[in-house]
Amino acid sequence: MAYNIHNHYQVSARNLTLGYDGATIIKNIDVSIPSGKITALVGANGCGKSTLLKGIARLLKPSKGKVYLDSHDVFKLSSKEVAKKLGILTQNPVAPEGMTVKDLVACGRFPYQSWLQQWSKEDELQVRLALEITGIKEFAERELDTLSGGQRQRAWIAMALAQNTDILLLDEPTTFLDMAHQVEVLDLLWELNHQQGKTLVMVLHDLNQACRYADNLLVVKEGEIYGHGAPSKIMNEIMVREVFGLECQVVDDPITGTPMCIPISRIKDKYYSYSSPKLAIKKTAEDAENTERRNGEV
């Protein structure tokens, strides 16, 4: 039995309010996650992105409103029932010391275990498939803490894959990874969406990566939904200014054609006193020419 790529469960929230210790973080929002697509949650630090993801994942109970998996309130479904449809990879997960990669991936099969049904051929198959798809089969017997950061993140993703769910939620899957490993992990997630039909929802800090890899941006500002849609419609200078408090220019990514944010520094340097980075570059060239001319006159 291969991965199920046909059941596209719909995730949505209505009048959702979330918080901690009486403090409201997410404020009465309505949202629907497109099935079979990649959605990136973006916004400034502390805006509520991770809190929203936890609410959708059933890790944080709402103080108001509901989260639905199809038409069912997720908090009225059993944990195992939800875990067979929805997988979650939290920030900075920690495994027991000495755990091997294969043992970690096997943990993804927990929702399918019971007193009457122990480890089966199907469980073994799903673990093997997860190791193969994530490209870490050769590390199966290695201890997790001996792997590189990118390899460890692939192992955690493999564990989520072993659950064989249609939906994967990932909270900052590229945190603490260098640029090469960030691209490696995001490429893998893109392939899972396009080849396996997974619905992916992930919190990302890098706007340019979000625009490159996601079909939809869900922009959160101060606990509310600022905008939701395709990057080409959502990503612009006004959004970046209002959500992140940053001046920028948005241009086409020369590789993918998706929107790319070029930040404008707040440093009050003479080269940044112009409204456009292009003008600043032009001014730099003019100053260089003037310097050469003066040197030639000496």
N, C-alpha and C positions, 0 to 999 in steps of 0.2 A: 504493500500500500504506500503510495507516494503522498506528498503534501497535498492537502486539500486546497485548491485554488478557486473553488466555485462559490463557496458560501461567503457572500459579502455582507457581513453584519453591519447595521447602521448604528453609529454612536451619536448621541445627541444629549443636550442638557437644556432644561427649561427652568427659568427663574432661579438659577443656581447661585447660591451664596455660600462661601467657604471662608473659614478663618481658624485661628488658633487662640485658645485661652480668652475668648470673648472679643478678640480683635478681628474685624472683618477684613479679608484680603481680596476675595473675589465678590463682586457686588451685583447680584441679581442679573446674571447674563443668560442669554439664549444662544446656543451654538449647535451646529450640525457638522459632523466630520465627514467629508466626502469619502465614500467607499472606494477601495481599490486605488487610492491616490496617496501621495506623500504630502502631509500637512506639517509645516514648521511653525512652532509657537515662538514669536519674537517679541522683544520689548526690553525696556531698560531694567537694570538690576532692581530687584525688589518689587516689580510690578505685579507679580502673581502668576507668572508662567508655570513654575513648578507646582504651585498650589493647585492650579487648574488641572494640570496633568494628574496629580494625585487624586483629585476629585473624580475625574473621568475613570481612573484606574480602580476606584473603590477602596483606596487607601485612606481617604479622608472623608468622613461623613458630612454631608451638607447641613448647615444650620437652617437652610431654606432651599426649596426647589428639589429637583430630581435629575438623576442621570439615567439615561435609557440605553439599553443594548437591544436594538430593534425596538419593540414596543414595551419591553419589560424593564421595570425599575431594578437597577443592578443590585440595590441593597435588599431586594426581596428574593434574589437568586442565591443559591448556595455558592460558597467560595470555589468549590471544584467545578461547578457548572460555568462560572465566569472564567475560570482559569483555562477551560478548554476552548474558549472563544477569544480571550484577550490576554496577551502577555505584556509584562512590564519589566523594563530594565531601569532601575533607579540610579541616582547619582552615586558614584564611588561605592559600588557594592563590594562587600568583603566576604571572602570564603575562608573556611577553617584552614588552619596551617597544615600544610602537607597534602592538601586535596589535589588529586590529579585532574587534568583537563577532562578526561572521559567521565570521571565521577561527578564533576560539576555539571557537565552537559546532561548526565543522567538525571540530575535533580529536576530537569524540565519535565520529566515524565511522572512526577508526583501526582498530578490531578487524575491520572489514570490508574493509580494503585488503590487497592482496597484489601480487606481481609480475605476476600474471596478471589481476587485477581492480583496476583503478584507479578513479578517481572516476566514479560512475555517476549515472543519473537518480534511482535510489533514494536515494543519499546526499544529493543535492540536495533531494529531497522531505523527508527526515527532518530536515535542517537547517532548512528552511522551516517545517515543523510545529513544531519546538522553539522557534523564534523567535516564532511566532504564539501558541503556548500560554502562553508565559511573558510575553507582552505587550511584547516588546522588538524587534519587527520594524522599527520606525522608527529604531532605533539600530544597525541591522546594519552600516553602514559607519563608525560612530563608533569611535574608539580606546577601548579598555576603560578606560583611566585617566582619561578625561574624563567618566565616568558617576558618578552618585551611588552611595553604598554599597549601597542597595537595588537599584538597577539592575544594579550589578556582580554582586551575588549572584544575581540572576535570570539573568544571562548564564552564570554558572558552572552553575546548575541546568539551563539550556538545553543546555549542553554534555553534561551527564550524560543528559539526555533524548534527545539525538541518538543515543546508543548504543542506544536502543530496547530497554532491558532491563526485565525484570519487577520487579527489585529495585533500590532506591536506598538507599544508606547515606550519611548526612550527619553529619559531626562538627561540632557547634555551628554550625548554619547561620545563627544570628541574632547571632553574636558581633560586637561593635563597631557594631551597628546601633541607631539610636534606636527608641523604642517603636513609632512609626508604621511604620517599615520592618520591624521584627520581625513585626508583625501582617501586613503585606503579604506577606512571604516565607512565613509559616506558613499563611496563607490559600491561597497558591499550592500549597503542598505538600498541604494538605487536599484541594484540588480535583483534584490529580494522583491521589490515592488514590481519591477517590469517582467521578471521571469516567473515569480511565484504568485503574483497577484496580491501580495500582502497590502493591507491598509496600514500605513505608518504615520504615527504622530510623534514628533520629536521637538524638544526644546533646543534651540540653537542660539548662540550669542553672535555668531558671525553672519551679518546680513547678506554678504555676498555669497557665502556658502548656502544659506537658506534659499536665495534666489536661484542659484544654480541647480539645486537638487530637488526642491519642493515644487509641487504643482500648485499648492495654495499656501499663502501666508495668513496666519491668524495673529494679528497685532494686538498686544495687550498694553494698556496704559492705565496705571493706577487702579488696577483691579477691574477694569471694564474693557470691552472689546472696542478697539479703535477702528479696526477694519479687518475684512476677511475676503480674500479673493486671490486671483492669479498674481504672481509677482509683478508682471507687466502693468497691472492696473493699480496695485497697492504701493509699490516702491517708488517714491519720488522725494524731492527735496523737502516738500512741505511736511510729509509724514515723518521724515528723519528729524526735522527741526522740532516738530511738536511732540514727538514721542521720546526722542533721545536728547533733545536740547543741543543738537549739533548741526552746524552749517555744513553743507556738502554739495557736490555735484553728482547727479546720477547719469551714467553713460551706459552704452551697450558693452557688455563683456566681450572682449575681442575673440574669445574662444567659443563661448556658447551663445552669445547674443542676448543673454538674459541681463536684467538690470544690474549695474555694479555701482556701489557707493564709493565715491572718492571724498574722504573727509577733508575739511578745511580747518587747519590748525587754529587754535585760539591765541597762539603766541603773537604778540603785537610787534612782529618784526616788519621791517619795511617791505619785504617781499610778500607779506600776507596782508598788506593794507589795501589790496585790490579785491574787487568783488569776484574775480574769476581766477582760478589757478593758472589758466592759460596766459592771462595778463601778467601774473607774477613771473612766469617762466620767460615771457617776452622781455619784461623789465630786467631780469637777471642777464639775459643775452645782451641787451642794450648796454648795461653797465660794464659787461666784459669787453664789449667792443670799444667803449669809451676809454677803458683802462689801457687796452692795447694801443689805442690811438695816442694817448698821452705818453705812454712808454716810448712810442716811436718818435715822438717829437723831442724827447729828451736827448 
